[in-house]
Amino acid sequence: MQTFSQQQRLLQRLSPQQIQLMKLLQVPTMLLDERIKEEIEENPALEISVEDEDDKTIAEKTSDELKDEFTQEENEDYVSTEDHDEYDNIEISDYVKEGDDEDADYNFQSDSYGNADEDEKFSHQPKFETTFYDHLMGQLNMLKLDEHQLKVATFIIGSIDEDGYLRRDIPSIIDDLAFRQNINTTEEELNSILLIIQSFEPAGVAANSLQQCLLFQLKRKKKTPIISYSIKILEKYFDEFTKKHYDKILRALSLEDADLKEIIQVIVKLNPKPGLNYSSSDITKTYIIPDFTIQNINGTLDLQLNQKNAPDLRISSAFKDMLKDYDKSKKKDVRQKEAILFIKQKIDSAKWFIDAVKQRQDTLMLTMTRIMYLQEEFFFTGDETTLRPMILKDVADRTGLDISTISRVVNSKYVQTEFGTFKLKYFFSESMSTESGEDVSTREVKMMLGEMIQQEDKTKPLSDEKLTEMLKEKGYNIARRTVAKYREQLNLPIARLRREL
């Protein structure tokens, strides 16, 4: 027998608006302008206060144009709705008030926002650069090849990675040429064309491995005893060379330490990624727009939020005019009421977005203010050793915000100081205790570890065990595996790979 029962449970669910607010918190300043433009495109009830005739959106249409859109018949078989309570309960005064035409009650706009003269001042002509593919194709077009060979060579060049390597094997290229290009070729023919491409500039192009790439470059150099030994080492002792087993190489080739030093200098000066020299600088450059600026003004820290990409937002005047016209109208049919309901929804959404942007700015300022005071000494001195141990919970406790909210604020945000521009994550680190019981930042331990490795005798680099002993002598009670973890976080190799002759 089937039975039914009722249960009451307390569940926490985030509304769509809360979810969007969380996403908005994660958006850095450099992308905020793009996010606002997306919202304006989706919601015609939202507009920027400073109107620009060149950037008009649907939000700037006249009331009559919008009315025509809403009242246009979709089809002849429309059936009217009997229940219109939802429309009749709309309070126009909730959406149209005195003073609504004024700008928002917060000011996001910086002095340079929307300033055409300022934009022209920093404008520049785009650079036209030859891509790596174009560079290789230019050399190919200078050769006398028949149409078939040219198609095969073009396909090979198109298969070369941006760093200059051809990592695909020959059988795969032959199959692709047959199935995709309807071009039949043999392994012998493909290898002969590949050799031609491998003779192109830059030296080392179209190699299938680092070893082959370096060998291609060495074989183009003028033959000397050092170059000959360098080639022999890369051909026969490549693994020993990369792992710095220099003793084995010295014994095998009967070399002196001075000769091996000279060989190492020759090899390390080779280009391991020849294709990257032709990558567009516009693509490889990374521009950082700081979200905050902190200055020391007469002994007082001044925190400013970067507001360049956050314009003033307001409700569209066209939508407000439509509501006023509806309120004055005596005849209110179903289609007009349906249009008003649409307008109400869009205005609600626009109001929420304006509030969300303001809440984002307030949350960012509140969080950064607490971080600034927790790491106050650093912002005065720039000394990394003054950074206090600080985790997300420390900031959350002082702001009254959730840890997840702090995490979203910290993510992908930067602060500009007198000592450089830093990621907010830079100021967070765990703590550890010294023998005296004092709490110190793990960053301080990493700095000390990096200095020890930098000052070590490179002919006899310090092992992790030795580094652990030295740190314990300075009062830092730390395990060897922790030292190994910190060393890896500092991108420092093990002792054997740090060894120099």
N, C-alpha and C positions, 0 to 999 in steps of 0.2 A: 504494500500500500504506500503510495507516494504522499509525503507530508511536506508542508510548506511552513516556513518560519521567517520571522523578521529579525534582522540584526542591525544594530546601530554601531557604526565604526567612525572614528575620527581620522580623516585622511587629509594630508596637506598637498594641495595641487597648485601649481603655478599657473596663473592666467596667461593668455597669449601676450598681454601687455607687459607682464612681469618678465616673461621670457625675452621679449624684444628689448626691454630695458637692460637686462643682463648682457645681451649681445651688444647694445650700444655702449655699455661701459668698457667693453673690450676694444672698441674702435680707437686707434691712435689718432692724434690730431691731423696727421697727414692724409688720413682717409675719411675724416669726418665730413668734409665738404662733399665728397662723392656720395656718402650715405644720405646726406640731407637732400642732394639733388635727386636721388632715387625716390625718396619719400615724396618730394614735390611732384615728380612725374606720375607717381601712383595716386596721389591725393590732390585733386584740383582745388580743394578748400584751403590748402596750405600755400603760402607764398612768402617771398623774401621782401622785407620792408623797402629796401633800396631797389627801385624798379630800374631795369635795364632793358631798353627797347630791343636790343639785339638778342636778349635771352628770354623772351616772353614764353610763358608756359600756358597750358590750358587754364591754369588758375587765374589768368588775367583776362579771360574772355568777358564780354559784357553780359549783363544780366539777361538781355533779350536773346543772345546767342545760346546761353545755357538753357533758358526756358524752352527754346525751340527744340533742343536736343531731348529734353526730358518729356515733352508733350508729344513728340513724334510717334505715330502709331507704328507698332512693330508688325502687326498683322490684322486682318479684317475679322478674325474669329475671336477677338478679345472678349472675355467674360468678366463683368464687374464683380467686385467682392462685396458681400453684404455686411460683413462685420468690419467697421472702420474705427473702432475704439482707439487703435494704436495711433492713427493719424490725428484723431480729434483731441487726444490728450497732450499734444505737443504744446509746450509753453514757449512762445516766441521770445518772451523776455529773457529766457534762460540762454538764448543764443545771440540776441541783439540787445546791446546796452549802450548807454551814453559813454563816449570815450573809447569805443571799440576801434575807431579808426586810428588811434594812436599806436605807436610802436609797442613791442612787448616790454614788460616791466623789468626786464633784465637786459643788459647790454653785453653782447658777445663780440661785437665788432671791434676790430683793432683799427688803428689809424690808417693802415694801408689796405684794408679790405675794400675791394671794388674800386680802388683808385687807379684809373686808367693811366694817368701820368706815371705813377709808380711802376705799373706793369711794363710800360714802354721803356722805362729807365733800365730795367733788368732784362729786357728781351734780347734775344740773340738769334743769329741765323743758324739753322740746323746744319750739322756737319754731315757731309756725304763721304762715307768710308767704304772701301772695298772689302767685301766679306772674304772669308777664307775660301769659300766655294768659288767666288768670282776670281780670286787670285790664282787658284789652280786651273780653272777653266781658261783663263787668259793664256797660261802657258801651254795648255793642251791645244788651243786653237792655232798656235804657231807651228804645230807639227803637221807634216804631210801624212795624214792617215786617211784610209778609205772610209766610206760611210758606215760600214759594219764595225770597224775598229773604233771609230769615233763614238758610236752608240755604246759599245762595251766600256770604253774608257770613261765616258760621261756617267755611266751607271756606277762604276767603281768610285769615282770622285764623290758622287752623291751618297755613297755608303760610308765615307770617311767621317769620323766623329769630329766635334768642334775642337778637341785637343790635338787632332792630327793623326789619330790611330785608325787603322782598318781592323776592327775586331771580329769581323765576320770571316768564316772560313771559305775557302775557294769553292767547295761543292755547293754550299748554300747560295753563293752568288750565281753560280751556273744555273741552279734550279730556278732562282728568281728571274734571271734573264729569259729563261725558256718559258715560264708560266705567265709572267707579268708583261714582258716586253716582246714575247714571241721571237726572241733572238737566240739562235743556237750557237754555242761556242764550246770549245774544248778546254780542258785544264791547262794544256800546253799554251794555247793562245792567250788565255786569261793571265797566266803567269808572265808571259812576255810583255803584255800591255801593262801589267802591274809594275814590272821592273822599270818601265818608262816613267810611270807616275812617281815611283820612289826616287827617281833622279831629279824631280822637281825641287824648287825652293818652297819652303825652308827645308834644310837638311833634316832627315828623320821622318818625313811625312809618309803616311800609308804603312807604317810599321805595325806589326801585330802584337808587339810587347815592348816594354821599357828597354829590355836588353837589346832587341833588334833596333829600336830607335836610336839608342846611344851608339851602337856599332855603325849605323849608317852615317852618323855625324863624324865619328872618328876616322872612318875610311875616306872621307873627303879631305881630311887634313894632310898636310905635307908629312911624308913619312920620316920619322926620326926614331931613335931607339926608345924614347919615352912613349911615343904614340904606338909603336909596335907592341910594347909591353902592355900598354893600356888595352889594346885590342885583344891581346892574349888573355888578360885577366877577365875581361867581360865575356869572352867566348868560353873559357874553361873554368873560371873560378867566380862566376857571377854570384852564386849563393853565398860563398865565403866572403865576398866583397860587401854585399848588402848587409850581412850579419856581423861585419867587422871582425872576422876571424883573420886578422892580419898576419898572425904568426904562421898560419898554414900557407899563406901566399908567399911570405918571405922565404920559407923553407923550400917550397915547390919550385920557385923561380930563381932561387939563390940571389935575392936582391938585398940591398942595403936599406936601412930605414930611410935615409935621405932620398933614395930613388923612389921608394913607395910613396913618400910624402908628395913628391913631384907628380907622380902618376895620379894620386888622389885629387890633387888640385886640377889636373887636366879633366878628369871625369866629372867632378862636381860642377865645373863651369859649363858643361853641356846642357842643352835645353830638353828637359824631360817631357814637355808638352809643346811641341813646336807650333801647333795650330792656334794656341791662345794668344800669340802675338798679333793675330789678325782679327781677334774678336772686337766687336764694336765697343768702344769705351762707354757709350751711352747705356749699353746693356750691363756692362760689368760694374759700373759705378753704383754705389748705394748712397742715396741722400737721406740724411736723418734730420727730421724736423722735430726739435724737442717739444714735449708737451708742457714742460714747466721751465721756469727760469728762476734761479736763486742768486741774489746778489747781497754782498755785505755792504750795507750803507751806514757808515759811521758807527760800526759795531753792532748793528741790528740786521738780522737776516730778513730780506724782503723776498717773498714768494709771489710769483706771477704765473697765471695760467695762460698758455699760448692760445689766443682767441682768433687767430688769423683766419682759420677755415670754418668759423662758426658765425654766420650772419644772423641778423635779427630776423625772427620768423613771426608771422601773424596770420590770422584768419583772413581768407580772401574777401575783399570788399564786395565782389560780385555775388558771393554766396549770401552775405549779410543783406544786401539789397533785395535779393530774391525772397528772403524770409520776411523782410519788411513789406514787400509788395503783397505777399501771401496774406500777411496779417491784416492788411487794409482791404483786401479783396472780399466782396460779399458772396460771390459765387465760388464755392470750393468743391470741384468735382473729384472723382476718384483718382484721376491721373495727376492732378495737381497735388493731392495729398501724398500720392506715391512718390512724386518728385521731392516733396518736402521731407519725407522720411529718408530718402537718399541723402539729401543735403544735411539733415540732422546727423546721420551716421558719419558723413565725411567731416563735419565740423567737430564731432566728438573725437574722431581719430586725429584730426589736426591739433586739437587742444591737448590730447594726450601726448603727442609727439613733442610739442613745444615744452610741456612740463617735463617730459623725459630728458630732453636735451639739457634743460636747466638742472634737473636732478643729477644728470651725469656730471655737469660742471661742478656742482656743489660737492658731490661725492669725491671727485678727483681732488679738489682743493682740500677737503677735510683729511683725506688719506695722506696726501703729500705733506700737509702741515705737521701731522704726527710723525711722519718719517723724518722730516727736517729737524724737529726738536729732539727726537731720539738719537739722531746722528749729528747733532749740532756742532760738536767739536770738529768733525770732518769738514763741514761746510765753511767753517772759519779758517781752517788750516790747510785742508787738502791732503793731510797726512793719512795714508791708508791704515796705518797702525792704530789710529784713534777710532776706527769704526767699532762700534759696540756690537756684541752678539744680538741679533734681532731676527725673529721669525714672524710669520704672518699673524700668529696669535697675539703677539705683542702689540701690533698695530690695531688688530681687531678689538682687543680689550680697551684700547684708548679711544677708539672712534665709536664703539657701540655697534659696529657693522659686523656682518657675518664674515668668516674667514674666506668663504668662496667669493664674496664680493671684493675683498681686498686682493685676492688672487687675480680677479679679472681686471682690477684697476692697475695692478703692477705689470700685468702681461703686456709686452710690446710698447711700453711707455719709456720716455727718456726725459732726463732733466739736464739743463745746461747750467753749469756752475763756472766760477772763475778759474777752476782747475781742469775744465774739460766737460764733455758731455757723457753722461753715464746712463746705462739702463737702470731702471728702478730695482731690478733684481740684484744689481751689484751691491746694494746696501743690506741685503739679507744674508745672514750666515748663522750657523749653529754655534753653540758655545762648548767649551771644554774647560776643565779645572786644572790649574797648576798644582804643584806640590804644596804651595802655600794656601790652596783653597780658593784662589782668585779665579773668577770667570773671565776667560779671554775668547775672542772670536777665532773660529777656525781659519778665517782669512789671515789672521796674524801668523798662525802656524804655517800656512801655505807660503806666505811671504818669506818667512825664515827658511823654509825648506828650499824655496827657489834660490835664495841668496847663497845657501850652502852649496848647492849644485853649481851655481854660477862661479863660485870662488874655488871650486875643487881643482885638484891637479888632473888635467884631462888625460894625462898618460896613465893615471891610476884613479879612475873615477870612484866615487863613494857608492858602496852597495846600500841597499835598503836597510840592512841590519846595522851598518855603520851610521847611517843617517838617524836611525831610531835611537842609538846610543847617544849621539851628539845632542839630540833634542831632549833626551832625559837628563843629560848633564845641565841643560839650561832650565830645567824645572818642568818640562812638558811631558807628562806621563802619557805616552802614546804607544800603541801597538805597531808592530812592523807592517801588518796588513793595512792599517790605516795610513801609514806613510806611503805605501805602494799606491793606495787609492788616491791620496792627495797628489802624488807625483803624476799619475795618469791624468788627473783633472787639470794639471798644469801643462799637459802635453809634453812631458819630459820622458824620454826613453829610459830603459834600464841601463845600469852602469856599463855593460859591455858595448852597447850601441852609442854610448857617449864618449867612448875611448878615442883618443887621438894619438898619433905617433909623435 
